[in-house]
């Protein structure tokens, strides 16, 4: 899903209000959010299951949120 205008990573983190580790190369904002199999450069995606961890890291996502509460993720 593309946003109407870029949104800062900090604003997204405030909205979701959930502890995540942020991985990726980004400036201050992203253009959208998507599932890892559809994500494009400039967008953010997430992973909360070890099963998909490697696939998400290999996606086109500019930013990945990793659920800090997921005990199975290294």
SEFIZA-3560 file (N, C-alpha, C; in Angstrom, 3 decimals):
REM SEFIZA-3560
<numar><xx>0.841</xx><yy>-1.163</yy><zz>0.000</zz><atom>N</atom></numar>
<numar><xx>0.000</xx><yy>0.000</yy><zz>0.000</zz><atom>CA</atom></numar>
<numar><xx>0.894</xx><yy>1.235</yy><zz>0.000</zz><atom>C</atom></numar>
<numar><xx>0.704</xx><yy>2.082</yy><zz>-0.980</zz><atom>N</atom></numar>
<numar><xx>1.448</xx><yy>3.343</yy><zz>-1.044</zz><atom>CA</atom></numar>
<numar><xx>0.719</xx><yy>4.406</yy><zz>-0.229</zz><atom>C</atom></numar>
<numar><xx>1.479</xx><yy>5.217</yy><zz>0.466</zz><atom>N</atom></numar>
<numar><xx>0.913</xx><yy>6.311</yy><zz>1.237</zz><atom>CA</atom></numar>
<numar><xx>0.651</xx><yy>7.503</yy><zz>0.317</zz><atom>C</atom></numar>
<numar><xx>-0.244</xx><yy>8.383</yy><zz>0.705</zz><atom>N</atom></numar>
<numar><xx>-0.526</xx><yy>9.597</yy><zz>-0.065</zz><atom>CA</atom></numar>
<numar><xx>0.709</xx><yy>10.496</yy><zz>-0.124</zz><atom>C</atom></numar>
<numar><xx>1.496</xx><yy>10.459</yy><zz>0.936</zz><atom>N</atom></numar>
<numar><xx>2.765</xx><yy>11.183</yy><zz>0.984</zz><atom>CA</atom></numar>
<numar><xx>3.708</xx><yy>10.392</yy><zz>1.880</zz><atom>C</atom></numar>
<numar><xx>5.014</xx><yy>10.595</yy><zz>1.740</zz><atom>N</atom></numar>
<numar><xx>5.962</xx><yy>9.853</yy><zz>2.573</zz><atom>CA</atom></numar>
<numar><xx>5.671</xx><yy>10.030</yy><zz>4.063</zz><atom>C</atom></numar>
<numar><xx>5.916</xx><yy>8.966</yy><zz>4.818</zz><atom>N</atom></numar>
<numar><xx>5.707</xx><yy>8.976</yy><zz>6.265</zz><atom>CA</atom></numar>
<numar><xx>7.029</xx><yy>8.611</yy><zz>6.942</zz><atom>C</atom></numar>
<numar><xx>7.340</xx><yy>9.304</yy><zz>8.000</zz><atom>N</atom></numar>
<numar><xx>8.603</xx><yy>9.031</yy><zz>8.690</zz><atom>CA</atom></numar>
<numar><xx>8.525</xx><yy>7.698</yy><zz>9.438</zz><atom>C</atom></numar>
<numar><xx>9.675</xx><yy>7.077</yy><zz>9.557</zz><atom>N</atom></numar>
<numar><xx>9.776</xx><yy>5.826</yy><zz>10.307</zz><atom>CA</atom></numar>
<numar><xx>9.359</xx><yy>6.070</yy><zz>11.756</zz><atom>C</atom></numar>
<numar><xx>9.760</xx><yy>7.175</yy><zz>12.315</zz><atom>N</atom></numar>
<numar><xx>9.395</xx><yy>7.497</yy><zz>13.702</zz><atom>CA</atom></numar>
<numar><xx>7.879</xx><yy>7.589</yy><zz>13.872</zz><atom>C</atom></numar>
<numar><xx>7.192</xx><yy>8.195</yy><zz>12.903</zz><atom>N</atom></numar>
<numar><xx>5.728</xx><yy>8.289</yy><zz>12.982</zz><atom>CA</atom></numar>
<numar><xx>5.088</xx><yy>6.904</yy><zz>12.922</zz><atom>C</atom></numar>
<numar><xx>5.595</xx><yy>6.038</yy><zz>12.052</zz><atom>N</atom></numar>
<numar><xx>5.055</xx><yy>4.676</yy><zz>11.958</zz><atom>CA</atom></numar>
<numar><xx>5.263</xx><yy>3.942</yy><zz>13.280</zz><atom>C</atom></numar>
<numar><xx>6.448</xx><yy>4.080</yy><zz>13.852</zz><atom>N</atom></numar>
<numar><xx>6.735</xx><yy>3.415</yy><zz>15.122</zz><atom>CA</atom></numar>
<numar><xx>5.826</xx><yy>3.915</yy><zz>16.240</zz><atom>C</atom></numar>
<numar><xx>5.515</xx><yy>5.199</yy><zz>16.223</zz><atom>N</atom></numar>
<numar><xx>4.582</xx><yy>5.740</yy><zz>17.224</zz><atom>CA</atom></numar>
<numar><xx>3.173</xx><yy>5.177</yy><zz>17.007</zz><atom>C</atom></numar>
<numar><xx>2.770</xx><yy>5.038</yy><zz>15.752</zz><atom>N</atom></numar>
<numar><xx>1.432</xx><yy>4.524</yy><zz>15.439</zz><atom>CA</atom></numar>
<numar><xx>1.290</xx><yy>3.073</yy><zz>15.871</zz><atom>C</atom></numar>
<numar><xx>2.277</xx><yy>2.234</yy><zz>15.539</zz><atom>N</atom></numar>
<numar><xx>2.137</xx><yy>0.810</yy><zz>15.871</zz><atom>CA</atom></numar>
<numar><xx>2.355</xx><yy>0.557</yy><zz>17.357</zz><atom>C</atom></numar>
<numar><xx>3.137</xx><yy>1.416</yy><zz>18.018</zz><atom>N</atom></numar>
<numar><xx>3.332</xx><yy>1.324</yy><zz>19.463</zz><atom>CA</atom></numar>
<numar><xx>3.630</xx><yy>-0.114</yy><zz>19.913</zz><atom>C</atom></numar>
<numar><xx>4.611</xx><yy>-0.721</yy><zz>19.254</zz><atom>N</atom></numar>
<numar><xx>5.006</xx><yy>-2.089</yy><zz>19.559</zz><atom>CA</atom></numar>
<numar><xx>6.525</xx><yy>-2.157</yy><zz>19.424</zz><atom>C</atom></numar>
<numar><xx>7.200</xx><yy>-2.859</yy><zz>20.315</zz><atom>N</atom></numar>
<numar><xx>8.657</xx><yy>-2.910</yy><zz>20.241</zz><atom>CA</atom></numar>
<numar><xx>9.150</xx><yy>-3.696</yy><zz>19.026</zz><atom>C</atom></numar>
<numar><xx>9.886</xx><yy>-3.026</yy><zz>18.165</zz><atom>N</atom></numar>
<numar><xx>10.460</xx><yy>-3.678</yy><zz>16.984</zz><atom>CA</atom></numar>
<numar><xx>11.900</xx><yy>-3.247</yy><zz>16.825</zz><atom>C</atom></numar>
<numar><xx>12.669</xx><yy>-4.103</yy><zz>16.185</zz><atom>N</atom></numar>
<numar><xx>14.004</xx><yy>-3.747</yy><zz>15.752</zz><atom>CA</atom></numar>
<numar><xx>13.859</xx><yy>-3.261</yy><zz>14.319</zz><atom>C</atom></numar>
<numar><xx>14.531</xx><yy>-2.193</yy><zz>13.971</zz><atom>N</atom></numar>
<numar><xx>14.435</xx><yy>-1.643</yy><zz>12.624</zz><atom>CA</atom></numar>
<numar><xx>15.708</xx><yy>-1.974</yy><zz>11.865</zz><atom>C</atom></numar>
<numar><xx>15.549</xx><yy>-2.606</yy><zz>10.695</zz><atom>N</atom></numar>
<numar><xx>16.680</xx><yy>-2.995</yy><zz>9.855</zz><atom>CA</atom></numar>
<numar><xx>16.475</xx><yy>-2.384</yy><zz>8.484</zz><atom>C</atom></numar>
<numar><xx>17.541</xx><yy>-1.906</yy><zz>7.879</zz><atom>N</atom></numar>
<numar><xx>17.432</xx><yy>-1.415</yy><zz>6.521</zz><atom>CA</atom></numar>
<numar><xx>18.176</xx><yy>-0.129</yy><zz>6.285</zz><atom>C</atom></numar>
<numar><xx>18.082</xx><yy>0.327</yy><zz>5.050</zz><atom>N</atom></numar>
<numar><xx>18.711</xx><yy>1.575</yy><zz>4.655</zz><atom>CA</atom></numar>
<numar><xx>17.621</xx><yy>2.537</yy><zz>4.241</zz><atom>C</atom></numar>
<numar><xx>17.434</xx><yy>3.549</yy><zz>5.006</zz><atom>N</atom></numar>
<numar><xx>16.396</xx><yy>4.522</yy><zz>4.718</zz><atom>CA</atom></numar>
<numar><xx>16.851</xx><yy>5.881</yy><zz>5.222</zz><atom>C</atom></numar>
<numar><xx>16.239</xx><yy>6.892</yy><zz>4.688</zz><atom>N</atom></numar>
<numar><xx>16.558</xx><yy>8.226</yy><zz>5.203</zz><atom>CA</atom></numar>
<numar><xx>15.671</xx><yy>8.470</yy><zz>6.409</zz><atom>C</atom></numar>
<numar><xx>14.637</xx><yy>9.241</yy><zz>6.231</zz><atom>N</atom></numar>
<numar><xx>13.751</xx><yy>9.517</yy><zz>7.350</zz><atom>CA</atom></numar>
<numar><xx>12.341</xx><yy>8.992</yy><zz>7.127</zz><atom>C</atom></numar>
<numar><xx>12.010</xx><yy>8.649</yy><zz>5.887</zz><atom>N</atom></numar>
<numar><xx>10.626</xx><yy>8.274</yy><zz>5.599</zz><atom>CA</atom></numar>
<numar><xx>10.547</xx><yy>7.170</yy><zz>4.560</zz><atom>C</atom></numar>
<numar><xx>9.366</xx><yy>6.583</yy><zz>4.463</zz><atom>N</atom></numar>
<numar><xx>9.087</xx><yy>5.553</yy><zz>3.465</zz><atom>CA</atom></numar>
<numar><xx>7.841</xx><yy>5.950</yy><zz>2.679</zz><atom>C</atom></numar>
<numar><xx>7.681</xx><yy>5.304</yy><zz>1.534</zz><atom>N</atom></numar>
<numar><xx>6.583</xx><yy>5.634</yy><zz>0.629</zz><atom>CA</atom></numar>
<numar><xx>5.368</xx><yy>4.740</yy><zz>0.799</zz><atom>C</atom></numar>
<numar><xx>5.540</xx><yy>3.610</yy><zz>1.515</zz><atom>N</atom></numar>
<numar><xx>4.426</xx><yy>2.691</yy><zz>1.696</zz><atom>CA</atom></numar>
<numar><xx>4.806</xx><yy>1.539</yy><zz>2.596</zz><atom>C</atom></numar>
<numar><xx>3.846</xx><yy>0.641</yy><zz>2.772</zz><atom>N</atom></numar>
<numar><xx>4.032</xx><yy>-0.554</yy><zz>3.590</zz><atom>CA</atom></numar>
<numar><xx>3.415</xx><yy>-1.724</yy><zz>2.839</zz><atom>C</atom></numar>
<numar><xx>4.033</xx><yy>-2.883</yy><zz>2.921</zz><atom>N</atom></numar>
<numar><xx>3.539</xx><yy>-4.028</yy><zz>2.175</zz><atom>CA</atom></numar>
<numar><xx>4.017</xx><yy>-5.329</yy><zz>2.798</zz><atom>C</atom></numar>
<numar><xx>3.375</xx><yy>-6.431</yy><zz>2.408</zz><atom>N</atom></numar>
<numar><xx>3.821</xx><yy>-7.756</yy><zz>2.818</zz><atom>CA</atom></numar>
<numar><xx>5.131</xx><yy>-8.064</yy><zz>2.112</zz><atom>C</atom></numar>
<numar><xx>5.949</xx><yy>-8.923</yy><zz>2.686</zz><atom>N</atom></numar>
<numar><xx>7.301</xx><yy>-9.137</yy><zz>2.163</zz><atom>CA</atom></numar>
<numar><xx>7.319</xx><yy>-9.644</yy><zz>0.729</zz><atom>C</atom></numar>
<numar><xx>6.326</xx><yy>-10.377</yy><zz>0.299</zz><atom>N</atom></numar>
<numar><xx>6.336</xx><yy>-10.910</yy><zz>-1.067</zz><atom>CA</atom></numar>
<numar><xx>5.901</xx><yy>-9.877</yy><zz>-2.107</zz><atom>C</atom></numar>
<numar><xx>5.391</xx><yy>-8.718</yy><zz>-1.668</zz><atom>N</atom></numar>
<numar><xx>4.947</xx><yy>-7.660</yy><zz>-2.578</zz><atom>CA</atom></numar>
<numar><xx>5.673</xx><yy>-6.338</yy><zz>-2.366</zz><atom>C</atom></numar>
<numar><xx>6.515</xx><yy>-6.259</yy><zz>-1.357</zz><atom>N</atom></numar>
<numar><xx>7.152</xx><yy>-4.999</yy><zz>-0.983</zz><atom>CA</atom></numar>
<numar><xx>8.098</xx><yy>-4.514</yy><zz>-2.082</zz><atom>C</atom></numar>
<numar><xx>8.157</xx><yy>-3.200</yy><zz>-2.239</zz><atom>N</atom></numar>
<numar><xx>9.027</xx><yy>-2.569</yy><zz>-3.225</zz><atom>CA</atom></numar>
<numar><xx>10.040</xx><yy>-1.672</yy><zz>-2.522</zz><atom>C</atom></numar>
<numar><xx>11.071</xx><yy>-1.287</yy><zz>-3.242</zz><atom>N</atom></numar>
<numar><xx>12.055</xx><yy>-0.364</yy><zz>-2.696</zz><atom>CA</atom></numar>
<numar><xx>11.351</xx><yy>0.922</yy><zz>-2.269</zz><atom>C</atom></numar>
<numar><xx>11.735</xx><yy>1.447</yy><zz>-1.134</zz><atom>N</atom></numar>
<numar><xx>11.110</xx><yy>2.646</yy><zz>-0.598</zz><atom>CA</atom></numar>
<numar><xx>9.960</xx><yy>2.349</yy><zz>0.348</zz><atom>C</atom></numar>
<numar><xx>9.650</xx><yy>1.056</yy><zz>0.532</zz><atom>N</atom></numar>
<numar><xx>8.555</xx><yy>0.647</yy><zz>1.409</zz><atom>CA</atom></numar>
<numar><xx>9.097</xx><yy>-0.096</yy><zz>2.622</zz><atom>C</atom></numar>
<numar><xx>8.237</xx><yy>-0.251</yy><zz>3.620</zz><atom>N</atom></numar>
<numar><xx>8.564</xx><yy>-0.975</yy><zz>4.832</zz><atom>CA</atom></numar>
<numar><xx>7.762</xx><yy>-2.276</yy><zz>4.857</zz><atom>C</atom></numar>
<numar><xx>8.346</xx><yy>-3.311</yy><zz>5.443</zz><atom>N</atom></numar>
<numar><xx>7.648</xx><yy>-4.568</yy><zz>5.678</zz><atom>CA</atom></numar>
<numar><xx>7.999</xx><yy>-5.039</yy><zz>7.084</zz><atom>C</atom></numar>
<numar><xx>7.498</xx><yy>-6.191</yy><zz>7.479</zz><atom>N</atom></numar>
<numar><xx>7.724</xx><yy>-6.677</yy><zz>8.837</zz><atom>CA</atom></numar>
<numar><xx>7.910</xx><yy>-8.187</yy><zz>8.825</zz><atom>C</atom></numar>
<numar><xx>8.485</xx><yy>-8.700</yy><zz>9.903</zz><atom>N</atom></numar>
<numar><xx>8.593</xx><yy>-10.139</yy><zz>10.104</zz><atom>CA</atom></numar>
<numar><xx>8.345</xx><yy>-10.418</yy><zz>11.584</zz><atom>C</atom></numar>
<numar><xx>7.526</xx><yy>-11.434</yy><zz>11.820</zz><atom>N</atom></numar>
<numar><xx>7.226</xx><yy>-11.819</yy><zz>13.207</zz><atom>CA</atom></numar>
<numar><xx>7.259</xx><yy>-13.334</yy><zz>13.374</zz><atom>C</atom></numar>
<numar><xx>7.884</xx><yy>-14.006</yy><zz>12.403</zz><atom>N</atom></numar>
<numar><xx>7.938</xx><yy>-15.467</yy><zz>12.440</zz><atom>CA</atom></numar>
<numar><xx>9.259</xx><yy>-15.934</yy><zz>11.829</zz><atom>C</atom></numar>
<numar><xx>9.961</xx><yy>-16.783</yy><zz>12.547</zz><atom>N</atom></numar>
<numar><xx>11.260</xx><yy>-17.280</yy><zz>12.078</zz><atom>CA</atom></numar>
<numar><xx>11.162</xx><yy>-17.928</yy><zz>10.693</zz><atom>C</atom></numar>
<numar><xx>10.061</xx><yy>-18.542</yy><zz>10.405</zz><atom>N</atom></numar>
<numar><xx>9.848</xx><yy>-19.225</yy><zz>9.120</zz><atom>CA</atom></numar>
<numar><xx>10.121</xx><yy>-18.291</yy><zz>7.929</zz><atom>C</atom></numar>
<numar><xx>9.810</xx><yy>-17.000</yy><zz>8.073</zz><atom>N</atom></numar>
<numar><xx>9.932</xx><yy>-16.055</yy><zz>6.961</zz><atom>CA</atom></numar>
<numar><xx>11.119</xx><yy>-15.107</yy><zz>7.089</zz><atom>C</atom></numar>
<numar><xx>11.891</xx><yy>-15.243</yy><zz>8.129</zz><atom>N</atom></numar>
<numar><xx>12.955</xx><yy>-14.295</yy><zz>8.418</zz><atom>CA</atom></numar>
<numar><xx>13.907</xx><yy>-14.088</yy><zz>7.245</zz><atom>C</atom></numar>
<numar><xx>14.469</xx><yy>-15.153</yy><zz>6.701</zz><atom>N</atom></numar>
<numar><xx>15.416</xx><yy>-15.031</yy><zz>5.579</zz><atom>CA</atom></numar>
<numar><xx>14.763</xx><yy>-14.420</yy><zz>4.344</zz><atom>C</atom></numar>
<numar><xx>13.552</xx><yy>-14.828</yy><zz>4.050</zz><atom>N</atom></numar>
<numar><xx>12.857</xx><yy>-14.309</yy><zz>2.868</zz><atom>CA</atom></numar>
<numar><xx>12.598</xx><yy>-12.812</yy><zz>2.995</zz><atom>C</atom></numar>
<numar><xx>12.256</xx><yy>-12.362</yy><zz>4.187</zz><atom>N</atom></numar>
<numar><xx>12.016</xx><yy>-10.934</yy><zz>4.387</zz><atom>CA</atom></numar>
<numar><xx>13.318</xx><yy>-10.150</yy><zz>4.221</zz><atom>C</atom></numar>
<numar><xx>14.409</xx><yy>-10.665</yy><zz>4.761</zz><atom>N</atom></numar>
<numar><xx>15.694</xx><yy>-9.986</yy><zz>4.634</zz><atom>CA</atom></numar>
<numar><xx>16.161</xx><yy>-9.907</yy><zz>3.180</zz><atom>C</atom></numar>
<numar><xx>15.688</xx><yy>-10.814</yy><zz>2.324</zz><atom>N</atom></numar>
<numar><xx>16.060</xx><yy>-10.810</yy><zz>0.914</zz><atom>CA</atom></numar>
<numar><xx>15.058</xx><yy>-10.039</yy><zz>0.049</zz><atom>C</atom></numar>
<numar><xx>14.042</xx><yy>-9.468</yy><zz>0.660</zz><atom>N</atom></numar>
<numar><xx>13.026</xx><yy>-8.722</yy><zz>-0.086</zz><atom>CA</atom></numar>
<numar><xx>13.582</xx><yy>-7.380</yy><zz>-0.555</zz><atom>C</atom></numar>
<numar><xx>12.779</xx><yy>-6.665</yy><zz>-1.317</zz><atom>N</atom></numar>
<numar><xx>13.157</xx><yy>-5.338</yy><zz>-1.815</zz><atom>CA</atom></numar>
<numar><xx>12.898</xx><yy>-4.230</yy><zz>-0.807</zz><atom>C</atom></numar>
<numar><xx>12.430</xx><yy>-4.577</yy><zz>0.374</zz><atom>N</atom></numar>
<numar><xx>12.082</xx><yy>-3.575</yy><zz>1.386</zz><atom>CA</atom></numar>
<numar><xx>13.258</xx><yy>-2.679</yy><zz>1.721</zz><atom>C</atom></numar>
<numar><xx>12.979</xx><yy>-1.403</yy><zz>1.881</zz><atom>N</atom></numar>
<numar><xx>14.006</xx><yy>-0.470</yy><zz>2.340</zz><atom>CA</atom></numar>
<numar><xx>14.145</xx><yy>-0.521</yy><zz>3.849</zz><atom>C</atom></numar>
<numar><xx>13.050</xx><yy>-0.872</yy><zz>4.519</zz><atom>N</atom></numar>
<numar><xx>13.035</xx><yy>-0.963</yy><zz>5.973</zz><atom>CA</atom></numar>
<numar><xx>12.267</xx><yy>-2.211</yy><zz>6.378</zz><atom>C</atom></numar>
<numar><xx>12.789</xx><yy>-2.920</yy><zz>7.362</zz><atom>N</atom></numar>
<numar><xx>12.125</xx><yy>-4.116</yy><zz>7.890</zz><atom>CA</atom></numar>
<numar><xx>11.968</xx><yy>-3.933</yy><zz>9.390</zz><atom>C</atom></numar>
<numar><xx>10.767</xx><yy>-4.177</yy><zz>9.871</zz><atom>N</atom></numar>
<numar><xx>10.502</xx><yy>-4.181</yy><zz>11.304</zz><atom>CA</atom></numar>
<numar><xx>10.516</xx><yy>-5.628</yy><zz>11.763</zz><atom>C</atom></numar>
<numar><xx>11.319</xx><yy>-5.911</yy><zz>12.777</zz><atom>N</atom></numar>
<numar><xx>11.404</xx><yy>-7.251</yy><zz>13.339</zz><atom>CA</atom></numar>
<numar><xx>10.775</xx><yy>-7.212</yy><zz>14.725</zz><atom>C</atom></numar>
<numar><xx>9.788</xx><yy>-8.049</yy><zz>14.936</zz><atom>N</atom></numar>
<numar><xx>9.062</xx><yy>-8.097</yy><zz>16.209</zz><atom>CA</atom></numar>
<numar><xx>10.011</xx><yy>-8.518</yy><zz>17.317</zz><atom>C</atom></numar>
<numar><xx>10.253</xx><yy>-7.637</yy><zz>18.259</zz><atom>N</atom></numar>
<numar><xx>11.155</xx><yy>-7.942</yy><zz>19.377</zz><atom>CA</atom></numar>
<numar><xx>10.564</xx><yy>-8.961</yy><zz>20.342</zz><atom>C</atom></numar>
<numar><xx>9.276</xx><yy>-9.171</yy><zz>20.305</zz><atom>N</atom></numar>
<numar><xx>8.644</xx><yy>-10.136</yy><zz>21.196</zz><atom>CA</atom></numar>
<numar><xx>8.667</xx><yy>-11.554</yy><zz>20.641</zz><atom>C</atom></numar>
<numar><xx>9.068</xx><yy>-11.718</yy><zz>19.405</zz><atom>N</atom></numar>
<numar><xx>9.132</xx><yy>-13.043</yy><zz>18.798</zz><atom>CA</atom></numar>
<numar><xx>10.412</xx><yy>-13.724</yy><zz>19.265</zz><atom>C</atom></numar>
<numar><xx>10.279</xx><yy>-14.697</yy><zz>20.152</zz><atom>N</atom></numar>
<numar><xx>11.442</xx><yy>-15.353</yy><zz>20.752</zz><atom>CA</atom></numar>
<numar><xx>12.222</xx><yy>-16.202</yy><zz>19.765</zz><atom>C</atom></numar>
<numar><xx>11.609</xx><yy>-16.649</yy><zz>18.692</zz><atom>N</atom></numar>
<numar><xx>12.299</xx><yy>-17.532</yy><zz>17.753</zz><atom>CA</atom></numar>
<numar><xx>13.229</xx><yy>-16.798</yy><zz>16.816</zz><atom>C</atom></numar>
<numar><xx>13.103</xx><yy>-15.487</yy><zz>16.685</zz><atom>N</atom></numar>
<numar><xx>13.927</xx><yy>-14.748</yy><zz>15.736</zz><atom>CA</atom></numar>
<numar><xx>15.241</xx><yy>-14.376</yy><zz>16.412</zz><atom>C</atom></numar>
<numar><xx>16.371</xx><yy>-14.695</yy><zz>15.734</zz><atom>N</atom></numar>
<numar><xx>17.672</xx><yy>-14.408</yy><zz>16.338</zz><atom>CA</atom></numar>
<numar><xx>17.930</xx><yy>-12.924</yy><zz>16.462</zz><atom>C</atom></numar>
//
